[in-house]
Amino acid sequence: MGGVTGNREQYTSLCRMCDNRCGINVYVENGTIVEITGLKEHKWNHGRLCVKGRLAVDMVNAPDRILKPLKRVDNKWQEINLIQAYDEIAEKIKKIQSAWGDRAMSVWKGEALGFLTQENLYRRFIHALGSPNYFSNDSQCYVGRWLGYALVTGDWATQDFIRSKCAVIWASNPPYSQPNLTQSILNGREKGGKLIVIDVRLSAIARQADEFVQILPGTDGALAHGIARQLIEDDNISHSFIKEYTVGFEAYAQYVMDFTPKRVEKETGVPAETVVHIAREIGSRRPKVAFYAGNGLEHHENGINNVRAIACLDGLLGNLDHEGGNFTAEKPALKDLTLYKEKPLRHLGPIGADKYPVLYDFRKECHTISAMDTILSEKPYPLKGIILTGANPVLTNPNSQKVIKALKSLELFVVRDLFLTETAELADYVLPAATFLEDSELHCHPIHQIISLSTEIVTFPECDSEYIFLKKLAARLGIGNYFPWKDKEELNRWLLQDTDITLETLRAHPEGYKFKPKRYLKYQKEGLPTPSGKFEFVSKYLKGHGYSELPEYVSPAYKSSPNPEYPYVMVTGARKVCYTHGRNRNFQRCRSAIPNPDIEIHPIDAEILGVKTGDIVTVTSTVGSVDIPVKVVHKSNILPGVTQVTHGWQESNINLVTHDDRNDPIDGFPLLKSVEINITPKQNRNNKD
Amino acid sequence: MDVTKCVVCRNCEYACAFQQTGDFKREDSNIRVEYHNDVKICLPQTCMHCEDAWCLEICPAAAVVRNEATGAIEIDSDRCAGCKMCILACPFGNIHFDKINMVSRKCNLCNGEPNCVSFCISGALQYTAAQNSCQNNREIFQRFIETISASNN
């Protein structure tokens, strides 16, 4: 677990600077974390780490870190004592409960602090309190893809890249977003696998692609259907899988027949011959084909069905749960912290569940975008309090102006974070939070079916970990019985109670403990966790909710009804190597590497607009406008007319121009990646001065 | 160094720069990576620690020395006079000038545990013994040539 050399102690843990959870060594001198390196033995990252991992040293010791509770008094921050802060917050929660009802309170979990245990603790807390309103970043990231696959296969499989003969990276850039996934993709390729990258931009991973397919934003479903049509026409499909384990093939096959290579070319911008070619490249390597569906797919008005369209390819290829394909990992039998069985609270109208029942049915996620409208309109009922942890929706939710207005109008807004973020600035109370290096949680890496324990390495006096914070608050609210475990150690032991795994075993296996050997093709005996028990090319469940049962492709609005006032289409949210969403902008080092936001545009558009790299332009949509410097990229990086802006920059917050009222009808995900915009150069202000 | 795995993510550059100066300024890095859009090649470049190192031979101050333990060609910045002869001599352009301290800078293999390798998330950079790497490099280079010819077709 640890060791001491001189006055230097060594610990092992897992990194949480993004979701990749790489194994790390953490070095401590005189109680201070001084160094972090990659853990060689860990099965996920094999000792390799990205620069974000090392940045955790800066994060934990940051001079601007919040170490004392802050209370807003006369619109100024006043440092108060932690007990007073918890007491006052508890009193205000009780007041809201008695004045407006339990459901007027809510929690909102972000990504900056913890993992799955944290998520389930917040779900437990809010249900114990009597409110169904659990919000998180997941209702606009990750869940769209999870749902798209789950509606077809019952789960979202992980990718067995290392054994695959063909890796398809669709709308994702792992070197920046999931750094150490890159190793397994490229190792698979080294063994003779093909790498196909489908993306709007020539991303980092696309640089090594055998086939880079550049596509127009939001048209991915049409390409998937085109590939499907070609596979069927070439009879390059797994008849046995289709016959034994699927439903709806006939209807699906008939539907995709309209997606001829020519039509796909017109819709997606991908040349007809490329559609045929990649379908053959993929089909000839079945069933050892692994698809990774990225975040680029889910921020559209037609996102879910585009993901479903890609998921349906698994049904044709027979790669589901196959070695080298999309592997359905098994999970360890951890105890469930949530209270959905004991205290479902569905009858209390979780916010968004009426409009997006699929999102709630499958994930028990309330809808953060609807929450803003609820706060402002008090419809369908008043929402008066939020306890938000490690999230920064001012930068990451669409329509920032509305987000700011809504959060400001809350009766009680409590933010737990490490730094005074743009969102924390709006709070009534800001509570110091603990970093992942001050907490201990259980973690799984599905592809290896391993479980690891992260380590509490240091502590700061007033920075409670998530569990301790909720336990202390719960005790003040009369729901302390839901948090009986003395500390995290006891909680973790309870979580493992029904398994044969102990904390001691996990501590003896910092490289990750294999909780179960991998088994392939489990569906053959056990069926799939879908309503029919089979692979669903068509979904009766969706039909029951009034949606199309087929993964129908709908052309994005910028194509089907272009608005001449907003002639460019903007993708937001491409990742940068040293940033994660809205985080790390306060580290000077990162600013040296990537100093400012920019809008990536094609050289042809730069010429039309008469701008060069560094010039400031105004980006306008029907929602709002923002000024941002231009970056003219190489002509192969992006298609003419298409632009990209990374989110998370306070100085050019791109969500000031994104829509919160144009959501995918199935999961309610916002339109963030095919936004119609206009670009106008700022008149050379400097020259006038 | 496997050019078929490098994705020019720049983790190596930032990790090296950090090792040198504590900052993430690319210009401080002793390894540089570049993506050549027109030929679609990712190219990492750093010191080869040549058997017959021209930088070492030409240095008038005898500041360029070989570290016997690691085999690395290193610059002793206390001895370096800042004449830039080594920069001119290096056929690969792998030495750069530190304008603040007025000395030449290059890779020293981080005393046998190169940071660029630890922070290479794609697996393009490996740190292995020379005898193991020769055959490996040959294979990699063959693949590299195939890549170039494929991209020119």
Interface residues (C-beta under 8 A of the other chain):
Chain A: T37 G38 N45 G47 R48 L49 C50 V51 R54 P175 Y176 P179 N180 T182 Q183 L186 N187 R189 E190 L202 A204 I205 R207 Q208 V577 C578 Q588 R589 C590 S592 A593 H634 S636 N637
Chain B: T4 K5 C6 V7 V8 C9 R10 N11 Y14 A15 F18 G22 D23 F24 K25 R26 Y35 N37 K40 C42 S118 F119 C120 I121 S122 G123 A124
